[in-house]
Amino acid sequence: MFRLSCLLAFLLSLLLLVSGLGYCSEPVRITVTPSFGPSQPNFQAIAQEISAIVADKFGARPPIEVPIQCVWRDDVPETMTFPGQIVVLLSAKDEHWAQFAFQLGHELGHVYLGSLRSNAFIETLATAMSLEVLDELARRWATNPAIPGTSDWAKNFSLYRADNETIELNKLPEIKDAVASKDWNLIHLYIRLRSWDAQLTRASVGSEGGRALQVLAAMALRSQPVDWAKFVGFAHSSSTEPVKQTSGNVVYSRTRRDTSTAIQQALCRIGLNCPSMFLAGTFSERPAKTLAVFYQGDWYAMEEVDSKRPEKALNRLCKKQACLSALIVW
């Protein structure tokens, strides 16, 4: 009798655990409105699949859990948070399924990260999620397409991801060779060089150069596995401006340095909260025996150095060849 009771208790605990896990990855409620015209039925099917993928990636409920409506508009995509509802504005239409997936994957990334705060790093995380969505859609669509009879279309999701990366990287010619050779160490230093100011305005985040850098950083993030569950609510919890409301406009603010150490390694891949200091010296000619990149007319030699002795590292860097200028940042 005792053994039977223990077995029943174990089975009940297992059932509760499985139920809990199922709840955590339950997709958010999302409706594609008739504003998309004839595309609406197909977009609704794709949206439900994307919602399931994003829920599986994050494995938890978003910080603001309300119904989501997708509305078409001929402008840049955007997520707006109202009392009791989130509105996702998208520009994809007709049969542009991959573009729709890319845009919605990005905006749902914001929903799970926290839709009331942003900066260049948050945009990078949302971009990385959109790239994850495209590759996962391609994998699932090949055997179980959300729109019956279209399994041959699966490869187009990954092709769109690759094409998007190429378009953005063409705006960063100084780092294209490093990307082609997958020199993630040099890419990492370049990202730290370019992102130290954090792009704190909507204009800078949405600029041509800003978007290109975010795609590059998203690729760097995805170069290793990402534990997305640890990023749920990150935009809100890490903001220097605390989030006390459940609706309102997006505020562009800095990310605190005292964020969770559990995600420090992943954040460092996108140039944020690295444990070491970053040192860059500029030169008129390429410096020898150091990682360097040619950017805006100068050579930049870049290193990560001990935070306790950055001046010593700077003196060493500029000793053999005079630096035109130098930069030391966290």
C-alpha positions, 0 to 999 in steps of 0.5 A: 500500500505504501509503495502504491501511494508513493507511485501515485504521488510520483505519477501525479508530480510528473503529470503536474511537471509536464502540464507546467512545461506545456503551459510555459511554452504555450503560444501567445494568442495572435490574430492577423487582421483583414488589413492584409487583404487576400493574404490574411488566411495564409498569414494567419496560418504562418503567424500561428506557426511562428508564435509556436516557434517563439514560445518554444524558444523562450519556454515561458510566458512574455512579461506582458501577456495580452492578445496580439493583433497584427495590422498591415501598414506601409511603413517600418514594422513596430510593436505598440503596447496598449492596455489589454492588447499589443498591436504589431504593425507589419509591412509584408503583404501578398505572397511574401511569406518569408518577409512576413515571418522575418518581421513577425519573428522580430516583433514577437522577440520584442514581446518576450524580451519586453516591449516597453524598452529598447536600444541597439542591444535589444534590437540585436536580440530581436533580430537574432530571434527573427533569424532563428524563426526563419531557420526553424520555419524552414525545418518544420515546413519541409515535413509539416507546412502550415499551409498544406501542399507547400512543403517545397517552399520550405527552403525559401525561409532560410534563403531569405535569412541568408539574403537578408544577412548578405544585404546588411553585411554589404553595408559593412565591407570592412568586416565581410572577409572576417564573416566569410572566414567565420573569424568570430574573434575579430568580429567580436572585437569589431562589434565592441568597437562599433557598439560602445555607444549603445545606439540609444535613439530610435533614429540611430537604431533604425539607421542603415548602419545601425540595422547592419550592425544589429544583423552582424551582432545577431549572427555572432550571437547565433554562432553559439547556442543561445539559452533564450529562456534566460532572456524573457523580460530582459529588456524590462529587467535590465533597463536603467529606467525601471518598467512600472506599467503594462502599456505605453510607448517604447523608451530607448534606455541603457542596459545596466551592467549588473545584469545576470551572470548567467547570460553574460557570455551570450551578451558579450558576443553582441558587445555588451557586459563583457568581463574585460575592458576593450582597447582600440588604437587608431593608426594611419597604417596597418599595425603589425602583430595585432587584430585590426580592421580598416574603418572610416579611413583609419586602421583600428587595432583592438584588444580585450585587456585586464580591467585593472591595468588598461593604461599598461596595455595602451602603452604597449599597443602604441609603443612601436607605432604611434597611435593617432588616438585611443579608446578604452571602454567597458 
